[in-house]
Structures are given as C-alpha cells and as structure tokens.
Amino acid sequence: GAVVSQHPSWVICKSGTSVKIECRSLDFQATTMFWYRQFPKQSLMLMATSNEGSKATYEQGVEKDKFLINHASLTLSTLTVTSAHPEDSSFYICSAVTAGGGEQYFGPGTRLTVT
Amino acid sequence: DAKTTQPTSMDCAEGRAANLPCNHSTISGNEYVYWYRQIHSQGPQYIIHGLKNNETNEMASLIITEDRKSSTLILPHATLRDTAVYYCIVRVDESGGSNYKLTFGKGTLLTVNP
C-alpha cells in the first residue's frame, strides 16, 4: 500500500529557532500534500494544502510567513516552523494524495516541543 | 463539505462487532462518506469509503442508509488494537487540489475492552 513518511518523528527546539519537517511519499507520486496540526485531546486541524510546483494554500488563521511550506517534487513536501514559540508545540501530520486522486494517506506525525 | 455528527465515545467487548454511527443529514449528492481512524499518537489510517452502496473490505463494512443521511461503520470482530478515535468525514470526490481536503470533526473514541 501507499506509504508516507515523516522526518523527524519528534524534535525539541528552543524558542526562536526554526525547525524543518519533511514529508515523503515513498512509493507513489503525490501532486497534493496536506499539513495538519493536532493539539492534545483535539482533532486534526488543516493548516495548508501543498501542490507540487506552486505556492501552498493556507487555511484561515494560519500564518504563511511562520509556517513555510515547500513542495519541490512529487514525493517531498517540507514544513518549516520559523521563530518557534512554545505555543507551536504540537503534533504535525502530513498527508498525500496519489496523482490520480482518491484516498489520502497520512504520515506517522512529528511531535514538536518548543522549550 | 457537509458536517457530520458522531457520538463522543463508545465501548465494545473484544471479539464482538463494533457499530459506529455517523449522521450526515446535509450530505450532497456528489459527496462520499469516508472513515478514518487514529490510534493514539499516530497518523490517521484510511478504513473505507462509499457513495450510496454498502461497502466491505478487509477492515470493515460501511452501511449507508437509503436517504444517505446517516451511515454505520462496522468492525465485525473488534480487537484491543482497534481502540482508536474513528472519524466519519464527507467529501466531494472530484479531482483537483483542494477538493481532496478532509475536515476532521471530533470523532468517536472507541474503546475495546478485554
């Protein structure tokens, strides 16, 4: 089946630094990837839609200058949290849709802790 | 996308069938019903989806009412590993970027007890 990986699986960083999270579709090409954020005991909240070769589309209330998304190839999207603050601590999950459309496959998530 | 309503939590005995209901009374004709589940601290896992006919795969069965206003996900023989939050989502199935968006509600926490 379709596999999506994320790296790193967890990261601790200091306030003010930037952190990059990678999302890869391992055995399929993904024209569209999504980035979600999930706070403890809450549901997934969509942050942005990432389309290969074009700018990401951000959901209302998500700061595009703070959460930089790059989708440079059909198998890789990256999310960079810039100038991280403790309130950015969360579980970040990406997903990918196959080039032909259909089911959305999710990565295992990245736990970010900002101290 | 249409909204869905699910019970907050349910319990099921191991080995028994787990029936998870979902109400989607405002679903449109071109919207599919998708089910995902999320085991604690993992990414969501696709289970099944359907339009109007009942569907079955190796994981579960999906029963959609004739008026499509509600559906039930059935896990025929629940195991302890099926303990998870189950999300019912309705979504259009047209190709193109944002059409693939999934809007997650709060889901149902299914606890399978030994």
Interface residues (C-beta under 8 A of the other chain):
Chain A: V4 Q6 T31 T32 F34 Y36 S43 L44 M45 L46 T49 N51 T57 F91 I93 S95 V97 G100 G101 E103 Q104 Y105 F106 G107 P108 G109 R111
Chain B: Y36 Q38 S41 Q42 G43 P44 Q45 Y46 H49 Y87 D93 S95 G96 G97 S98 Y100 K101 L102 T103 F104 G105 K106 G107
